[in-house]
Amino acid sequence: MTTWTHQHFSVKNKMQIKENVKSIRERVDKAVASSPFPLSEPHVIGVTKYVDAETARQLVEAGIHDIAENRTELFLEKQEALSDLDGISWHLIGSLQRRKVKEVINKVDYFHALDSLKLAQEIEKRAEHEINCFVQVNVSGEASKHGFSPEELEEALTSINALSRVKVVGLMTMAPIDATESELADIFGKTYQLKEKMRALKLPNIPCTELSMGMSRDFETAISNGASFVRIGTEFFK
């Protein structure tokens, strides 16, 4: 696995980022075309946790306007550094400790890792407006993964529905790093089915129309199975 540092990727690679963005857009379009689902163009999120703010700026200037961080400190740092740029949607994609909710939750456009009822209640307490959240589901059953099990999901969402400032726009899942293509398709396909089941409940604060799944290594398979948000990092900066 490549170990990235903030110095790893320099300004001179600006043209390479543009080429990578173009290539990924083409791959996304092919995946959409091959999907059996009636998909709109997925949101392509640039995960910038391994690069510095200047490199993140280059990514935005190359056309990626959804930017994600997985840690509160880096999220706030990047948001401040890029505050002069218009049109960025900010995504927090990592686990969020309840004690840090107040620092960051009102600055995010989408939170991708709502993994407990207690965290939802803390967001409700600290939010100054409605927060777009993805509920994390551990479809693969890995002990190392956070999130609700598929069996817990309906009860959890029914409870979260009582919170007026937590809007569950969809589900998020992650596949094992060593999953085969067939295992990926199974995990992502099951998550799509769960999303449809939760959407059919028609809970007022749980529209559950979106799917956040797929990263650099597996985003095409995720799109083919209904992903509407994909989180891509290393593929932009290789």
Secondary structure, DSSP 8 states (H G I E B T S, - for coil): -----TTSS-GGGHHHHHHHHHHHHHHHHHHHHH-SS-----EEEEE-TTS-HHHHHHHHHTT--EEEESSHHHHHHHHHHTTTSSS-EEEE-S---GGGHHHHGGG-SEEEEE--HHHHHHHHHH-SS-EEEEEEB--S--TT--SB-TTTHHHHHHHHTT-TTEEEEEEE----TT--HHHHHHHHHHHHHHHHHHHTT--TT----EEE---TTTHHHHHHTT-SEEEE-HHHH-
